[in-house]
Each structure stands twice: as structure tokens, then as C-alpha cells.
């Protein structure tokens, strides 16, 4: 049940991209631009960007001729809710309330 969460954080680069998009949810940038923002090369993060897209957390848009990657806030919230439910279920004997919890702060 925690597979998407584990997959989201399987590399330091994915973690850096998640933090970047969480702090800048309206960001749209190329792989090269994202790599520059997190201090990596495009080659180092290309697989991570594709993995986040497969999870539904980022979207590719090439309508302008340049492939831009953007954040999917809806999918991030969906995964966050599933994670909270899994944690709550695992802690069934304890009270675990998540009123304003966010995945990454």
C-alpha cells in the first residue's frame, strides 16, 4: 500500500523535485530547467522525472514545441490521502488525526 510513497522517494533527485514542486506548485519547466534548479544535470534527473510522471505527480506538455513538466496537485493530494489512511490503519490502536498534514513541508 505504501508503494507509491516509497517510489516517490527512491532517489535524492526525486526528493529534490518533490520539494521543488511542493514549494512552487505552479512551476512549469523543461527537464534542463528543473535540473538546473536542483543542481543536477538533465541526464541525472530524466529517469526520475519520467517515474514521477508514471506515478501521475508530474505532467508533460509539449504544445509549445518545448516539453514542459508541471506538478499535478490533484494526484499529490490523492497519494497523500492514501498514505494517511495507511498510517492510520497501521496505528489502529492509537489516535492519528491529519487535519492539515502535508507530505513535504
N, C-alpha and C positions, 0 to 999 in steps of 0.2 A: 504493500500500500504506500510505502514511502519512496518507491522507486523514482517518481518524477523529481522529488526533492533531492534525493541522492544524486541523480543525474544532473540536476541543475548546478550542483556544487562540486562536480567531479574534477574540476581543474581550477587553478587560481585565476586563469583568464576568464572563465565563466563567472566566477565570483565577482571579479572586477567589472565585467559587463553588466551583471545584475545590479550592482551598486550604482554604476553609472546611469543605467536606465531608471532605477528607482528614484534617484536624485533629480533626474531630468526626464520625466515621463513623456514629454513631447518631442524629445530628441529624434531627429531623422538624420542619418549619416551613412556614408559608404563604409565598407569594411576597412578601407585605408584610414578614413577619418576616425572611426571607432578605435582602431589600433593605436593611432597617434594619441588619442585622448587617454588611453590606459597604459601608454608607454611600451607597446608591443609592435611587432610587425604584422602586416596583413596575413602573411603566411602562418604566423603563430596563432592567430585567432579565427581563421577561416572555418576550421572544423567546429570550433566552439559556437560560432555564430550559427552555423548550419544545425548544430544539435539543439540550440535554443529555439530555432525556427521549427524543428521537428516536434519539440515539446509544445509549440504554439505560443511561446513567450515573445518571440520577435517575428516581424513580418518583413518580407522583401517586396519592394515596389520598384519596378523599372520603367514606369510610364514616361519618365523624363529622359530615358536613354542611359541614365546612371542608376545603378542598383543601389537603392537606399534601404537601410534597415531601420525599423521603428519598433517601439515597445507595444506589446499587447496587454494593456492594463486589465482587461476582462479575464484573460487566461491566467494572469498572475494572481488575481483575486480568487479565481476558481481553485488553483493549486493551493493557495494559502488556506482556503476554507477546508479543503480535503486534509491538509496537514494538521490543522487544528482539530478536526474530527478524529484523525488517527491518534493524535496525542491525547485527546480527551478520552477516547476509547481505551487506550493503554493505561490511563490513570483513572479507571472507572471508580476506584475506591476513594479517590480524592476529588476535591472541587477544583475545577480548572476552567476559569471564565476568561474568554478572549473578546473583550468588548472593543478594544482599539489596537489590538496587536498587529504589527506589520512584520512581514518576513525579514526585511532588511531595513535597518534604520541608519 
